[in-house]
Amino acid sequence: MDDVSQNRLKWKCRRGLLELDLVLQDFVERHLQEQDEYSLNELLDLQDVDLWAIVSGRSEEFDPKFRGIVARLRAV
């Protein structure tokens, strides 16, 4: 992933919920793999409360294609 794409993704990870912001920023900085870019971009289109429910493990209501990246986000 080039620097411009990574910077755009970092900017999109800035959210209204501090907890979500911290998890996403850490994930992008330390755990992001190139194949994650598309999936993460799609997940970031969700509302903060819905995304936090998924990342925190309180919701399993997400497309199965996101299982891998959700599991890795939950591990952060």
C-alpha positions as CSV (number, residue, x, y, z in Angstrom):
1,M,0.0,0.0,0.0
2,D,1.4,3.4,-0.9
3,D,1.7,6.2,1.6
4,V,-1.2,8.2,0.1
5,S,-3.6,5.2,0.5
6,Q,-2.4,4.5,4.0
7,N,-2.8,8.2,5.0
8,R,-6.3,8.3,3.7
9,L,-7.1,5.1,5.6
10,K,-5.6,6.6,8.8
11,W,-7.8,9.7,8.3
12,K,-10.9,7.6,7.8
13,C,-10.1,5.7,11.0
14,R,-10.5,8.9,13.1
15,R,-13.9,8.4,14.7
16,G,-16.2,10.0,17.2
17,L,-15.8,7.2,19.8
18,L,-12.4,7.4,21.5
19,E,-12.3,3.6,22.1
20,L,-12.9,2.9,18.4
21,D,-10.4,5.6,17.4
22,L,-7.7,4.0,19.5
23,V,-8.3,0.5,18.3
24,L,-8.4,1.5,14.6
25,Q,-5.3,3.7,14.8
26,D,-3.4,0.9,16.5
27,F,-4.5,-1.6,14.0
28,V,-3.5,0.6,11.0
29,E,-0.2,1.5,12.6
30,R,0.9,-2.0,13.7
31,H,-1.3,-4.8,12.1
32,L,-2.6,-3.6,8.8
33,Q,-1.8,-5.8,5.8
34,E,-2.2,-4.8,2.2
35,Q,-5.0,-7.2,1.6
36,D,-6.9,-5.6,4.5
37,E,-7.3,-2.2,2.9
38,Y,-10.5,-2.9,0.9
39,S,-12.3,-4.7,3.8
40,L,-11.3,-2.1,6.4
41,N,-12.5,0.7,4.1
42,E,-15.9,-1.1,3.8
43,L,-16.2,-1.6,7.6
44,L,-15.3,2.1,8.1
45,D,-18.5,3.0,6.2
46,L,-20.5,1.7,9.2
47,Q,-21.8,4.1,11.9
48,D,-19.5,4.4,14.9
49,V,-21.9,2.6,17.3
50,D,-22.4,-0.3,14.9
51,L,-18.7,-0.7,14.2
52,W,-17.8,-0.5,17.9
53,A,-20.4,-3.2,18.7
54,I,-18.7,-5.4,16.1
55,V,-15.1,-4.7,17.1
56,S,-15.9,-5.0,20.8
57,G,-17.6,-8.4,20.3
58,R,-21.1,-7.3,21.3
59,S,-22.4,-7.9,17.8
60,E,-22.0,-10.7,15.3
61,E,-24.1,-8.9,12.7
62,F,-21.6,-8.4,9.9
63,D,-21.0,-9.9,6.5
64,P,-19.0,-13.2,6.8
65,K,-16.4,-11.9,4.4
66,F,-15.2,-9.6,7.2
67,R,-14.6,-12.5,9.7
68,G,-10.8,-12.4,9.3
69,I,-10.3,-8.7,9.7
70,V,-12.9,-8.5,12.5
71,A,-11.1,-11.2,14.4
72,R,-7.8,-9.3,14.0
73,L,-9.5,-6.0,15.1
74,R,-10.9,-7.7,18.2
75,A,-7.4,-9.0,19.1
76,V,-6.1,-5.4,19.2
